[in-house]
Amino acid sequence: MFSLFHRIPSISTTELTAQIKRRPTLLDVRTATEYRSGHIAIATNWPLAKINQYKRQTSEPIYLICQSGRRSKQAAKILRTNGYQVINVRGGMNSWTGPIRSGK
């Protein structure tokens, strides 16, 4: 059993770039408007306000990103409490230098 006081694992956006080729589950927890303004191509929009409703079966880690890293860390805590293995992307989209896609 895990403790709620364990640190949330995190990676840099540079480390995420290396993971993208594997096509991991990447949830963008920003609002739909923020997501549409520019997101990482493999990211699925799952706003923080709805993250508690996330119910996909996976044994793989779930990567979480937002604009700065604060909301994704909150989402990571919620998902970890729900039994998921999570990894927060430090710095969020503010630190992302890779390609982005606009729209849905």
C-alpha positions, 0 to 999 in steps of 0.5 A: 500500500502506498502513502499519500505522503510519497512524492509524485514521480516527475520527469522533465519535458526533455525526458517526455520527448524521449518517451513520446516515441513509445506513445505512452498515455499522456493526459493534458489536464488543462481546460478544453480551451487551453488544450485547443490552443496548443497541445502535444499530439499524443495528449488526450484532454482530461481537465482537472475538474473531471480527472476523478472520473477517469476509469481506463484500465492500464498497468502502464504509467499515466503521464500528466501535463498542464500549463506549468505543472501545478494542476498536473501534480494535483491530478496525479495525486487524485489518480494515484489515490485511485490506484494508477501509476502516475508521472507528472511532467515538470514545467508543463507546456510552459517548458515544452519545446517540441511540436504542438497541435492546435484544435481537438 
